[in-house]
Amino acid sequence: MEKKRILITGAAGFLGSHLCDRFIKESYDVIGMDNLITGDLRNIEHLFKLPEFEFYHHDVSKFIHVPGKLDYILHFASPASPIDYLKIPIQTLKVGSLGTHNCLGLAKEKKARMLIASTSEVYGDPLVHPQNESYWGNVNPIGPRGVYDEAKRFQEAITMAYHTYHGLETRIVRIFNTYGPRMRLNDGRALPAFIGQALRGEDLTVFGDGSQTRSFCYVDDLIEGIYRLLLSDYPYPVNIGNPNEISLKDFAEEVLKLTGAAVKIVYKPLPVDDPKQRQPDITKAKEILGWQPTIDRAEGLKRTYNYFKSLPQEELFKQPKEFVQH
């Protein structure tokens, strides 16, 4: 039987690299594409020796050409952490709009099924809790987070337009906070920030009073949900995340206990438009995909901490990338 062929954009990123691994394991031929603005080739260098993997160093905001057949496209190219999209707001908007348009055009040409990586950020600072897929969100389009939130909301809109107007097979995953190996220590998100600070012997920084909540999903669980959604027949958005909610103050305490770091928690002002609550309603994922997370936070945190501990010492003190704005 002829092997299926899949294009994964953002392949050198945290989630993209894990998706490459999963589809290689499932006996697909995988094409990884990344412009490496936030991705890291070290995440996929173990795949370069495999005949079923090829890599294109390319910006999806520009015209995409991939020779040969394609069965599936996973569009995961995008800055995903505040430290990135606040520094490169225009690229963030372009990859969500132009990049998505280019991928959809390629999917239409190849008659491929396309799945886009949307986000819980489409719900903004939610007035509904937990968040289900029918909630339209509470987003400030001109606030500092608007470049990411609105890029993803536009991405969903144009994807549905291609589905309804062109009959393209599309899937939309709304990803909630995810963690695990290959996250960047300095990407500005709570979990790598807390673990990085603990490993460096620094106080843990909690913004606001720490009462704001997040729901953390281990990466292996998330990848399983995405895999099932791609192969399902459901074209509308589906939340994939872990509904086990925790306050950031309590989460910082968990990290301190895990690492045994002799540091304290310090509090700084809450960033503009920071969501107060974040918890997925995964009823749809359970019913349609038969999916729910299986790895609890204690186990996932232990795996992630062991990964960060294994990194070279200089990685702990590495500063975030400086970006050139286009």
N, C-alpha and C positions, 0 to 999 in steps of 0.2 A: 504494500500500500504506500502511495506517495506521501511523504512527510508534509505536515502543515508548516507554513512559513509565516512568521510573525515579526512585525516591526515594533520595537519598544523605544519611544523617545524618552529622553531623560535617563538613559540606560546606566550612566555612571553615577547616578544619585543614590540616595538611601533606598527608596522603594524600587526604583528602576532596576538596580543591580540585583535585588532579591527576586524581582520578577524574571529577569534573565535566567537566574539560577533555576527557578521553578519550571520555566518552559523548556529549558534544556533537559531537565530531569523528566519532563513529560514527552520527550523525544520530538520536539519541534526544532526546525531550523530557525535560529534567532538572529535578527539584525538589530544591533544596538545603535542608537543615534544620540549624540550629545555634543553641545558646543563647549562643555567643560567650564562654563562660567561659575557654576556652583558644584558641579559634579566632580568626581575624582576617579581617574583611571585605575587607581589601586583597588577600587571596589569590584572591578571586572577583569583585572589582569589575569586572574586564574582561568578565564574563559578563552583567552586569545589563542591558546594552543589547540582548541577544539575545532574540528572541521565544520561543526554545525553552528558556529558563531562567527559573525563578522561585525565590524564596527565602522560606522561612518562618523567622522568628526564634522558635524554640520549644525547650523542654527536653523531650527524649524521655522523661524519667522521669515526665512527666505525660501524660495521655491525648493520643493523636495522632489528629487528623482531617485527612485529605487527600481533598478531593472528586475525583470522577472515577475513571477506571480507573488501575490500577498493574500493570505487568508484572513489575517487579523492585524489591527493596529491598536497599540496601547499608547495613549498620549499622556505621558507623565513628565514632560519637560515643563518646568516652571520653578522659579524660586519659591520655597515653601515656608521659610522662616522669616520672622519680622526683621532680623538683622540684615537679611538679604534684600527683601522687597522694599524696605525703607531706603536702602542705598541705591537700588537699581529699579526705581518705580516704572520707568518707561519700558525697559526690557520685560518687566513682569506683565505689563499691559499688552505688549506686543506678542509675547508667547501665548497668552491666553486668547488673543483675538486673531492676529495674523497666523500664528503658529497652528491654532486649532483649525482655521480656515484651510490652510495648506494641507493639513493631515486629512481633513474631511474630503477635500478635492482628490487627494491620492486614493483614499478609500473608495470613493465613487468610481474613479478610473479603474481600480483593480477589482472592484466588486468585493471588497473586503469588509468584514465587520469591525467596527471601531468602538473602543471603550475609552472614555475620557475620565481623568482623575479630577473630580470636583472635590469639594471640601466642606466641612461643617461650618467654615467661615461664611458660606452663603447665608447662614442664619443670622450673622452679625452678633450683636449683643441681644440674645433672644428674650422675647416676652412670653414664650411658651416653653414649658419644661416638663419632661424631657423633649427634645426636638424630634418631630417626625417629618416625613418627607412632604406632607401637605402644608407645612408651615412655610410662609413666604419670606420670613426673615425681617430683621430690623437693622439695616445697614446704612452707615453714613457714606455716601458715594464720594464725598470730597475730603473726608478725614484721611489721616496718614495710612490707615489700613485699607482704604477704599481701592487702592491700586490692585491689591490682591483680591479682595472680596468681589469687586465688580468685574475683574478679569474672569474670575471663575463663574460668576453669574451670566456674563455674556457667553462664556464657553458652553454652558448648559443650553442657553437659548439658541445659539447657532447650530448646536448638535441636534436639538429637537427639530429645528427648521429643516435640516438635511434629512432627518428621519421622515418627517411628514410630507415634505415637498418632493424629495428625490427618492423616497422609499429606501433610504440607506439603513442598513442594520446597525443600530447604535446602542450602546450601554453607558450608563452614567453612575459612577460610584461616588458617594459623598463620604470622604474619609475623615474620621475623627482622630484625635491625638494618637499617634503611633510612635513606638519606640523600639529600640533593639540595636544590635550590632550594625556598624557602618553609619550611624548618625555622626554628625560632626560635633565635636565637643564645644565648639565656639559658635554654634548656629543661633544662639539666642533663645532657644526653647527651654522650658523649665527643667526637664529631666537631664539632658546633657549639661546644662548650666550648673545644676546642683551637684551632679557627680564630679564634674570638672573642678568646681570650687573645693569640694571635699578632698579630692586627690591632691590639689595644690596647697591644702591647708588653709584655705581662705574661708571667711564667713559666708554662709549661704544667703543669697539675696532673694527676698520675697517682696514682690511689688504689692502695694496696697496693704491691707491688714491680713492678707493671706486667706480670707474667707471665700474668695472666688474659687470655683470648682473646675476640675478637668476630669476626663475619663480616659484612661490610658490603655491602649490596645497593643499587645505584643505583635511584632512584625509578622511572625509566622502565621498567626491567626488572620491578620489582615490580608496577606497574600492568598490564603485559602479562600477567603470571601471574594476577592477580586477574580480569582480563577473560576469560581462557581458562577459568578455574575456574567462573565464573558461568555460562558458556554450555555447560559440560560436563554430563555426567549423573552426576557422582560426589558423593554426599552426605556423605562422611566427611572428616575433617581432612586437609589437604594443606599441607606445609611449602612456603613460598615465601621464598627467601633465596639469598644467594650463599655457596657453601661454601668460598670462599677465606678461610681463617682467618688471623688475625694477632694477635699480642700487643699490648696497649695501649701498652706501652713502644715497640715498633717502630712502631706507628701514630703515636704522638706524634712520633717521629723523621721519619716521612714528611711530616707536616704542617709540621714545622720546615723541612725541605728545600724543600717546595713554596712556603712563604710567604717564606722567606729571613729570618725574624724572628731578631734577635740576642738571643734569650732562652734560658733553660735549662729543663730538666725538673725539677720538684720533686715529692716524694712525700709523700702524706698517708695516714692510716690507711684501710683498706678499710671501706666501709659494711657494715652488718649484712646477711647473706644475699646478698651480691653474688655472682652466678654466676662460677665460676672458668673455665668453658669454654662457648663458644656457637658451634656449627657445625651447620647444617642438613644432614640427609640428604635430598637432593632427588630420589631415585630415583623416587618416586611421581609427582612433577610432570613428570619427563621422560617416564615411561611413559604416564601418563594424559592429560597436557596437551600433550605435545611441547614443553615449556618448559624453558629454562635461561637463566641470565643471559648477556648479550652485551656489557655495558659493563664494562671492567676498572676496577680501583680508581684507577689513575693518571688515566684520563680522567674518571671520575666526580668525583674529588677536585678536578680542575682546574675543571670546570664549577661545582661547589659553591662553591669559593673565589672564582671570578669573580662569582658571585651575591652572596656576602656582601660582597665588596669594593665592589659597586655600591650597597649600602644607604646611606642618609643617615648621616652621622657620628653623629648623636644615637642612632641605633639600636644602635650598638656599646656604648654606655654605659647603655642602658635596663635598668632593674631588672626582675626577674620580677614578674608581676602579684601583687597582694595579693588573696586570695580571701575571701569571706564563707562561713563554714561553715553548711550547712543540715543 
